[in-house]
């Protein structure tokens, strides 16, 4: 049984650890889970992630409860199945799906996971990032995946839902090393119905377009939505579509933060990325690493981050080799296909 120290790297070590264990049919024990956090141990979203991977890999697990700091996970031999998970909080649906997605590399059966929780919450990718950035990139390299039945859920009540379906796929090398020219930009702005009178969704878009109007000369499309939710909330995503890749930049609204400034924040993140020659942003780079390590390929990120370092360290525990090359204003991550 592999012994993993989960003190650093947050919930990422837990999610990726159980996914890799399932892929390799290799039991693991993760100790000191989130040990460096103010509230160490598993939260509801981590419990949901482990339970999902366990159910889809016929695994036996122990210590999978809120507050637990030690988890053991012994996977079965088969991958696949259908399940529904209700986190009963605003725990991140996107991060739970991140734990499930690597199973696509080995599954010979369809996987379907319906999750109730938070679609747009702090410290996690908004559901639109998954829908318009990560999944389209993975589809480009062969992953047969859909994201459907999305209902919004903001902090603190949650109550959102989404269904991820993965079919057996032939996934090729993940090649996102050069982005090419910027072709167009898409903006997705969402606000809860109680903010409709304040026109928050449109004002967030205005913050993006006014920030970009003097520096970007490509078509910009806009989609605004006002949705019924249990909790007040807003979110915005800017998707930059390049010739060979795409990147996403998001922001969540907060009480007292003007809607225009929420949009400006997403636009500023995009402009900072534009100054680098990297093909994808660092958040997408660390999320693609499991696919890169197993299927081969190369990606370039604007910088090395703690999340990328944690992911590389964990991959090394499973004997996956990813080469890191530091280049001017970007980092190249490359790997040969695992046989």
KAMO-V355701 format. One record per helix or strand. SS is the DSSP state (h for helix, s for strand). FROM is the first residue (numbers start at 1). TO is the last residue. If there is no record, write none. Layout:
# KAMO-V355701
ss from to
SS FROM TO
SS FROM TO
This chain:
# KAMO-V355701
ss from to
s 2 5
h 11 24
s 28 31
h 44 56
s 60 62
s 71 74
s 81 86
s 92 92
h 93 105
s 111 118
s 120 120
h 127 140
s 144 151
s 154 154
s 160 167
s 174 176
s 182 192
h 193 198
h 200 212
s 219 227
s 234 242
s 246 252
h 259 274
s 280 280
h 282 295
s 297 301
h 306 317
s 323 327
s 330 335
